[in-house]
């Protein structure tokens, strides 16, 4: 299948991205490059200098809302992508409102509590909508430990599932980008198998 055909097929879909940090910003860019038609991106944070070691932002965007900057960056890559942004913190109520028209949701949150809340909410209130989760990307090396795994019919996990972020094992660009692109790859695979 030619790329033009892939792009035409993917343009019919809407993907939700919960978080616009290391995973979310890189995954969104990968999906935009592939031609996904609409991205719904949610984050409430601003860009800070330490974010630049792994997030798809630039020095002149420090201080901007991540969602606004990411929308600008995506427009420079593929202006055909409809980017819908929400500058708010997700909760059990607004998840279903914000992501109601999405075919797939990408989990790209920092907090384990928030990750669990998102997964539970989608599985209970939005049955049948796949969630692609990132788990385990801290540090460097151990590339072969990073995998994607289908947990059940609607839950997919990308990462090594064991490395936790700490002061001595920070998230940095290579492993974060691998997991983010792996999430994007799972999304593309699922959408390419959707009519």
C-alpha positions as CSV (number, residue, x, y, z in Angstrom):
1,X,0.0,0.0,0.0
2,X,1.3,3.4,-1.0
3,X,1.7,6.2,1.6
4,X,-0.9,8.3,-0.1
5,X,-3.4,5.5,0.4
6,X,-2.4,5.1,4.1
7,X,-2.7,8.8,4.6
8,X,-6.2,8.9,3.0
9,X,-7.3,6.0,5.2
10,X,-5.9,7.5,8.4
11,X,-7.4,10.9,7.7
12,X,-10.9,9.5,8.5
13,X,-10.0,8.9,12.2
14,X,-9.8,10.9,15.4
15,X,-7.2,10.0,18.1
16,X,-7.3,11.4,21.7
17,X,-4.0,12.1,23.5
18,X,-4.1,12.5,27.2
19,X,-1.0,14.5,28.1
20,X,1.3,16.6,25.9
21,X,4.7,15.9,27.6
22,X,7.3,13.5,26.5
23,X,5.0,10.7,25.3
24,X,2.1,12.8,24.2
25,X,4.0,15.4,22.2
26,X,6.2,12.9,20.4
27,X,3.3,10.5,19.7
28,X,1.1,13.4,18.4
29,X,3.9,14.4,16.0
30,X,4.3,10.9,14.7
31,X,0.5,10.5,14.1
32,X,0.4,13.9,12.4
33,X,3.2,12.8,10.1
34,X,1.2,9.6,9.2
35,X,-1.8,11.7,8.3
36,X,-4.3,10.9,11.2
37,X,-7.2,13.3,10.5
38,X,-7.9,14.7,13.9
39,X,-6.0,14.8,17.2
40,X,-7.7,15.8,20.5
41,X,-4.9,16.8,22.9
42,X,-5.4,17.5,26.6
43,X,-2.8,19.0,29.0
44,X,-2.9,21.8,31.5
45,X,0.9,22.5,31.8
46,X,3.3,25.0,30.4
47,X,6.7,24.2,28.7
48,X,9.7,24.5,31.0
49,X,13.4,24.3,30.0
50,X,13.9,20.8,31.6
51,X,11.1,19.5,29.3
52,X,13.3,20.1,26.2
53,X,15.4,17.0,26.9
54,X,12.5,14.7,25.7
55,X,9.5,16.7,24.6
56,X,8.7,18.0,21.1
57,X,9.1,21.7,21.9
58,X,11.7,24.4,21.3
59,X,13.5,27.0,23.4
60,X,11.4,29.9,22.0
61,X,8.2,28.0,23.3
62,X,9.3,28.0,27.0
63,X,6.4,29.4,29.0
64,X,3.7,28.5,26.4
65,X,0.9,26.1,27.2
66,X,2.0,22.7,25.9
67,X,-1.2,22.2,23.9
68,X,-0.9,25.6,22.1
69,X,2.8,25.0,21.2
70,X,2.1,21.4,20.1
71,X,-0.8,22.6,17.8
72,X,1.6,25.1,16.3
73,X,4.3,22.5,15.8
74,X,1.9,20.0,14.2
75,X,0.6,22.7,11.8
76,X,4.2,23.2,10.6
77,X,4.5,19.5,9.9
78,X,1.0,18.7,8.4
79,X,-1.5,21.5,8.2
80,X,-4.2,19.1,7.2
81,X,-4.5,17.6,10.7
82,X,-7.3,19.0,12.7
83,X,-5.8,19.6,16.2
84,X,-8.4,20.2,19.0
85,X,-6.8,21.3,22.3
86,X,-8.1,21.3,25.8
87,X,-6.1,23.1,28.5
88,X,-7.4,21.3,31.6
89,X,-6.7,18.5,34.0
90,X,-8.5,15.2,33.1
91,X,-11.0,13.7,35.6
92,X,-13.6,10.9,35.5
93,X,-16.3,13.2,34.2
94,X,-14.5,15.2,31.5
95,X,-12.7,12.2,30.0
96,X,-15.9,11.0,28.3
97,X,-16.8,14.5,27.2
98,X,-13.4,15.4,25.7
99,X,-12.7,12.0,24.0
100,X,-16.3,11.1,23.0
101,X,-15.7,11.1,19.3
102,X,-12.2,9.5,19.4
103,X,-11.5,6.1,17.8
104,X,-8.5,5.5,20.1
105,X,-7.1,7.2,23.1
106,X,-3.3,7.4,23.9
107,X,-2.4,7.6,27.6
108,X,0.6,9.9,28.1
109,X,0.2,11.0,31.7
110,X,3.0,11.2,34.3
111,X,1.1,10.1,37.4
112,X,0.3,6.4,38.0
113,X,-3.0,7.5,39.7
114,X,-4.0,9.5,36.7
115,X,-3.1,6.6,34.3
116,X,-5.2,4.2,36.3
117,X,-8.1,6.7,36.4
118,X,-8.0,7.2,32.6
119,X,-7.9,3.5,31.8
120,X,-10.7,2.6,34.2
121,X,-12.9,5.5,33.0
122,X,-12.5,4.6,29.4
123,X,-13.0,0.9,29.9
124,X,-16.1,1.4,32.0
125,X,-17.8,4.4,30.4
126,X,-16.4,4.1,26.8
127,X,-16.4,0.3,26.2
128,X,-14.8,-0.8,23.0
129,X,-12.5,2.3,22.7
130,X,-8.9,1.1,22.7
131,X,-6.4,2.8,25.1
132,X,-2.7,2.7,24.3
133,X,-0.6,3.1,27.5
134,X,3.0,4.1,28.0
135,X,4.7,2.4,31.0
136,X,8.4,2.1,31.7
137,X,10.8,4.3,29.7
138,X,13.1,5.9,32.3
139,X,16.9,6.0,31.8
140,X,18.8,4.8,28.8
141,X,19.9,1.6,27.1
142,X,18.0,-1.7,27.4
143,X,16.3,-1.0,24.1
144,X,15.3,-4.7,23.6
145,X,13.3,-4.5,26.9
146,X,10.9,-2.0,25.3
147,X,7.9,-3.9,23.8
148,X,4.3,-3.4,23.0
149,X,1.8,-5.9,24.6
150,X,-1.9,-6.4,24.1
151,X,-3.4,-6.8,27.5
152,X,-7.0,-7.3,26.4
153,X,-9.3,-6.4,23.5
154,X,-9.0,-2.7,24.2
155,X,-5.8,-2.2,26.3
156,X,-2.3,-2.0,24.9
157,X,0.9,-1.2,26.8
158,X,4.1,0.1,25.4
159,X,7.4,0.3,27.3
160,X,9.5,-2.0,29.5
161,X,6.8,-2.0,32.3
162,X,9.4,-1.8,35.1
163,X,11.7,1.2,34.9
164,X,10.4,4.0,37.1
165,X,11.4,7.6,36.8
166,X,13.6,8.9,39.7
167,X,16.4,11.5,40.2
168,X,19.0,8.9,39.3
169,X,16.9,7.4,36.4
170,X,15.3,10.4,34.6
171,X,13.3,10.2,31.4
172,X,15.4,11.3,28.5
173,X,14.8,11.6,24.8
174,X,15.8,8.2,23.3
175,X,13.7,5.8,25.4
176,X,10.8,8.3,25.7
177,X,10.7,8.7,22.0
178,X,10.9,5.0,21.4
179,X,7.9,4.4,23.6
180,X,6.0,7.4,22.1
181,X,6.6,6.2,18.6
182,X,5.7,2.6,19.6
183,X,2.4,4.0,20.9
184,X,1.8,5.8,17.6
185,X,2.7,2.6,15.7
186,X,0.1,0.6,17.7
187,X,-2.5,3.3,16.9
188,X,-1.7,3.2,13.2
189,X,-1.9,-0.6,13.2
190,X,-5.3,-0.5,14.9
191,X,-6.6,2.2,12.6
192,X,-5.3,0.5,9.4
193,X,-7.3,-2.6,10.4
194,X,-10.5,-0.4,11.0
195,X,-12.8,0.2,8.1
